[in-house]
Amino acid sequence: MANHEPLQDSDVTRCIKNCFSCHRVCLETLHYCLSQRDTHFQGKHIALLQMCAEACELSAKMMISGVPFHRQACVLSFELCEACAEACERYEEDAAMKKCAEFCRQCAESCRGMTGTAVHIPRSYEAGAMDNRNMWNV
């Protein structure tokens, strides 16, 4: 992927912070889901929370270490954060889910900015057009 503009240190720092925050909130939400007695949360949603947390942690660690593949990790984080936010927003009356969706959206935007191809990432899949995102159906 070609870098169209040099990244600003403040952008990288903000993305790292957002990734670690999203990682933490997704894990907190995962534990919240597992602690619910009435367990109306599906296994796919719990798996999505876990994958989103791990992708965000990976992206942050790669940016910190200066690994040149951080852009690819940020694309993955962007996509998982978007999918996770959509899944959490389905539980609109649940404050924990609402908080998780907000952190995921914020992280997704930061990660999109780190990819170097932000304008080339299709936004059409927010409406469910991409096959990989439909697999979560949570």
Secondary structure, 3 states (H helix, E strand, C coil): CCCCCCCCHHHHHHHHHHHHHHHHHHHHHHHHHHHCCCCCCCHHHHHHHHHHHHHHHHHHHHHHHCCCCHHHHHHHHHHHHHHHHHHHHCCCCCHHHHHHHHHHHHHHHHHHHHCCCHHHCCCHHHHCCCHHHHCCCC
